[in-house]
Amino acid sequence: MKRLKNLSLLTIFAAVMVFMAACGGGTSTDKSASSTDKSTTKTEEKKELSGSLSVSGSSAMQPLVAAAAEEFMAANPKVDIQVQAGGSGTGLSQVAEGSVQIGNSDVFAEEKEGIPADQLVDHKVAVVGMTAAINPKVGIKDIKKDDLIKVFTGKITNWKELGGKDQKIVLVNRPDSSGTRAVFNKFALDGATPAEGITEDSSNTVKKIINETDGAIGYLAFSYFTDKSVTPLSIDGVEPTAENVQTGKFPVWAYEHSYTKGEATDLAKAFLDYMMSEDIQNKLLQDQGYLPVTKMEVERDAKGNQSNK
């Protein structure tokens, strides 16, 4: 009887050992599979980007996109990104026709005539503030909005009428295709049409002409006020600062749009994802004088209506 009892105990012990061995074997297989999965994931993550990307459009966006492209290419040596300006209208037209992969614009595609907005996908990558820029010798730093409209429509022609020097006012405009011009006309001039003046294709040239021309006035994105060669004007006593744009106090601002024809894919998607990364949004973007979309306390629709978030 005792012998049978011992035999039963040995049988049970052997069964338990077999079960544990089976479980252990299963665990080992799972770890192996898990290790293989992780190895595969790492291989996929390390897939090297290559190819070329063409970007064109808004000159207000060019400094930001060009700087981001330089950093992106440094991290991805087999990638080549060409960033051209030419104005928002040019960027929208070229991305719509497929000659570039990304078209940058200061305005919604719906605002531009002849642009098939329904074929384009909007990627809001930043916010830009804009204001009037004058030659430093003019001698003023603030202007009433009503007077600003009178200056650009030719009703005020000498700075002495506004407390500045006795100098003839010289207008420096961007062409009709310019998103910077569209934003400034809409939100700084209340839709008024500027009088004839000097017209230049790029913001860099506008800045240069204002600096070199006594009595000159134009308009630039905040990102171009990097030195004292031109003076940014406050409007109705409100300074053109990032904080005042974010809270909705300063009226002249716009989203910076990067449009693709259809959903972004491949290299275009990788670059646009990079534009929305923390490194760009929280550092480079702000270093370049732009505002993160995520920090805006107000928002605008394609019709220009502003509301609190």
C-alpha positions in Angstrom: 0.0 0.0 0.0 2.8 2.3 1.0 4.6 1.4 -2.2 1.6 2.3 -4.3 1.3 5.6 -2.5 5.0 6.4 -3.3 4.5 5.5 -6.9 1.5 7.8 -7.2 3.5 10.7 -5.8 6.3 10.1 -8.3 3.8 10.0 -11.1 2.3 13.4 -10.0 5.8 14.9 -9.6 6.8 13.8 -13.1 3.6 15.2 -14.6 4.3 18.6 -12.9 7.8 18.6 -14.3 6.6 17.9 -17.8 4.1 20.7 -17.5 6.6 23.2 -16.3 9.0 22.3 -19.0 6.3 22.8 -21.6 5.5 26.2 -20.1 9.2 27.1 -20.0 9.6 26.2 -23.6 6.6 28.3 -24.6 8.1 31.3 -22.8 11.4 30.8 -24.5 9.6 30.8 -27.9 7.7 33.9 -27.1 10.9 35.8 -26.1 12.5 34.7 -29.3 9.4 35.9 -31.3 9.4 39.2 -29.3 13.1 39.7 -30.0 12.5 39.1 -33.7 9.6 41.6 -33.8 11.7 44.2 -32.0 14.6 43.6 -34.4 12.2 44.0 -37.4 10.8 47.2 -36.0 14.2 48.7 -35.4 15.2 47.8 -39.0 12.0 49.6 -40.3 12.7 52.6 -38.1 16.2 52.9 -39.5 15.1 52.8 -43.1 17.1 55.6 -44.8 15.3 58.4 -46.6 16.5 59.4 -50.0 15.4 61.4 -53.0 14.6 65.0 -53.9 11.8 67.3 -52.8 10.7 70.6 -54.5 9.0 73.3 -52.5 7.9 76.7 -53.7 5.6 79.6 -52.7 5.4 82.1 -49.9 8.5 84.3 -49.4 7.3 85.0 -45.8 7.7 81.2 -45.2 11.0 80.8 -47.1 13.4 81.5 -44.1 11.6 78.9 -41.9 11.2 76.2 -44.5 14.8 76.7 -45.8 16.2 76.4 -42.3 14.1 73.3 -41.5 15.2 71.8 -44.8 18.9 72.3 -43.9 18.4 70.5 -40.7 16.4 67.7 -42.3 19.1 67.2 -45.0 21.8 67.1 -42.4 20.0 64.3 -40.6 19.2 62.6 -44.0 22.3 63.0 -46.2 20.7 61.3 -49.2 17.8 63.8 -49.3 17.9 67.0 -51.4 15.3 69.7 -50.8 15.0 72.8 -52.9 13.1 75.7 -51.4 12.0 78.5 -53.8 10.0 81.6 -53.1 7.9 83.4 -55.8 4.7 84.2 -53.8 1.8 82.2 -52.4 0.0 82.2 -55.8 3.0 80.6 -57.4 3.3 77.9 -54.8 -0.4 77.0 -55.0 -0.3 76.9 -58.8 2.8 74.8 -59.0 1.7 72.2 -56.4 -1.7 72.0 -58.2 -0.1 71.3 -61.5 2.4 68.9 -60.0 5.6 70.7 -60.7 6.5 70.8 -57.0 5.5 68.5 -54.2 4.8 71.2 -51.6 3.3 74.6 -52.2 3.7 77.2 -49.4 1.1 79.9 -48.9 0.2 82.7 -46.5 -3.5 82.3 -47.5 -6.0 79.6 -47.8 -6.1 78.0 -51.2 -9.8 78.9 -51.4 -8.9 82.6 -51.4 -7.0 82.3 -54.7 -8.9 82.4 -57.9 -8.1 79.6 -60.4 -6.7 77.3 -57.7 -8.4 73.8 -57.5 -8.6 73.9 -53.7 -10.6 70.7 -53.5 -7.6 68.8 -54.9 -5.2 70.2 -52.3 -4.6 69.2 -48.7 -3.8 71.9 -46.2 -1.0 71.4 -43.6 -0.9 74.4 -41.2 2.7 74.4 -40.0 3.0 77.8 -38.3 1.5 81.3 -37.8 3.1 84.4 -39.1 2.6 88.0 -37.9 3.0 90.9 -40.3 3.2 94.7 -40.0 4.1 97.8 -41.9 7.9 98.4 -42.2 9.4 101.9 -42.7 12.8 103.4 -43.3 14.3 104.2 -39.8 14.8 107.9 -40.8 11.0 108.5 -41.0 10.9 109.0 -37.3 7.7 107.3 -36.1 7.1 103.9 -34.5 3.3 103.8 -34.2 0.5 104.6 -36.6 -3.3 104.6 -36.4 -5.0 102.1 -38.6 -7.0 104.8 -40.4 -3.8 106.7 -41.2 -2.1 103.5 -42.4 -5.0 103.0 -44.9 -4.6 106.7 -46.0 -0.9 106.2 -46.5 -1.3 103.1 -48.7 -4.2 104.6 -50.7 -2.3 107.8 -51.4 -4.4 110.2 -49.3 -1.4 111.0 -47.0 1.7 111.6 -49.1 4.2 113.1 -46.6 5.4 111.8 -43.3 5.2 115.2 -41.6 1.4 114.8 -41.6 1.9 112.0 -39.1 4.6 113.6 -37.0 7.5 112.3 -38.9 10.1 114.0 -41.1 9.3 116.2 -44.0 9.7 113.4 -46.5 7.6 112.1 -49.4 6.1 108.7 -48.8 7.3 106.0 -51.1 5.2 102.9 -51.2 6.8 99.5 -51.7 4.3 96.7 -52.5 4.3 93.0 -53.3 2.6 91.7 -56.5 -1.0 90.5 -56.6 0.2 86.9 -56.4 1.7 87.6 -53.0 0.1 86.0 -49.9 1.9 88.6 -47.7 0.1 91.4 -49.8 -3.2 89.6 -49.5 -2.9 89.3 -45.7 -1.8 92.9 -45.2 -4.5 94.3 -47.4 -7.2 92.3 -45.7 -6.3 92.8 -42.1 -4.2 96.0 -42.0 -5.9 98.0 -44.8 -9.4 96.5 -44.3 -9.5 95.4 -47.9 -8.5 98.8 -49.4 -6.5 98.7 -52.7 -3.0 100.2 -52.3 -2.0 103.0 -54.6 0.8 102.5 -57.2 4.3 102.3 -56.0 7.4 100.1 -56.2 6.5 96.4 -56.7 8.9 93.7 -55.8 8.6 89.9 -55.9 10.3 89.0 -52.7 10.2 90.1 -49.1 14.0 90.2 -49.0 14.0 92.8 -51.8 11.2 94.8 -50.1 13.3 95.0 -47.0 16.4 96.1 -48.9 14.5 98.8 -50.8 12.9 100.2 -47.6 16.3 100.4 -46.0 17.9 102.2 -49.0 15.0 104.6 -49.8 14.2 107.7 -47.7 10.5 107.8 -46.8 9.8 104.3 -47.8 7.1 102.0 -46.3 6.1 98.5 -47.1 5.1 95.4 -45.1 7.0 92.3 -43.9 6.5 89.2 -41.8 7.9 89.4 -38.2 10.6 87.0 -39.3 12.3 89.7 -41.4 12.8 92.1 -38.5 16.1 90.6 -37.5 18.1 93.9 -37.3 17.5 97.7 -37.3 17.7 98.2 -41.0 13.9 98.7 -41.1 11.4 99.8 -38.4 8.3 97.7 -37.7 5.2 99.9 -36.9 2.8 99.4 -34.0 -0.8 99.8 -35.1 -3.2 101.8 -32.8 -0.7 101.5 -30.0 -0.5 97.7 -30.2 3.0 96.4 -30.7 3.7 93.7 -33.4 4.7 90.9 -31.0 4.2 87.2 -30.9 2.2 87.5 -27.6 -0.2 90.1 -29.1 -0.8 87.9 -32.1 -1.4 84.8 -30.0 -4.0 86.6 -27.8 -5.7 88.2 -30.8 -4.7 91.8 -29.9 -2.6 92.4 -33.0 -4.8 91.9 -36.1 -2.3 91.3 -38.9 -1.5 87.6 -38.9 -2.1 84.4 -41.0 -1.5 80.7 -40.9 1.4 79.4 -42.8 0.1 76.6 -45.1 2.1 73.9 -46.8 -0.2 72.4 -49.4 0.2 69.0 -51.1 -1.8 67.6 -54.0 -3.8 64.9 -52.3 -2.5 63.4 -49.1 1.2 63.8 -48.4 3.2 60.7 -49.1 6.8 59.4 -48.9 9.4 62.2 -48.6 6.9 65.0 -48.6 5.1 63.4 -45.6 8.4 62.8 -43.8 9.4 66.4 -44.2 5.9 67.8 -43.1 6.0 65.5 -40.1 9.4 66.9 -39.3 8.0 70.5 -39.6 5.4 69.6 -36.9 8.0 68.0 -34.6 8.9 69.5 -31.2 12.4 70.5 -32.4 10.9 72.7 -35.1 7.7 73.9 -33.4 9.3 74.7 -30.0 12.7 75.9 -31.1 13.6 76.6 -34.8 10.2 78.0 -35.6 10.3 80.5 -32.8 14.0 81.3 -33.4 13.0 82.2 -36.9 10.3 84.6 -35.8 7.2 82.5 -36.3 4.6 81.3 -33.9 3.5 77.7 -33.2 -0.1 76.9 -34.2 -0.5 75.2 -30.8 0.0 78.3 -28.8 -2.7 80.4 -30.6 -5.5 81.5 -28.3 -7.6 82.6 -31.4 -8.2 81.0 -34.8 -9.4 82.1 -38.2 -11.3 80.5 -41.0 -10.9 80.9 -44.8 -13.2 83.9 -44.7 -11.0 85.7 -42.2 -13.4 85.4 -39.3 -11.5 85.4 -36.0 -12.7 83.6 -32.9 -11.4 82.4 -29.5 -10.4 78.8 -29.4 
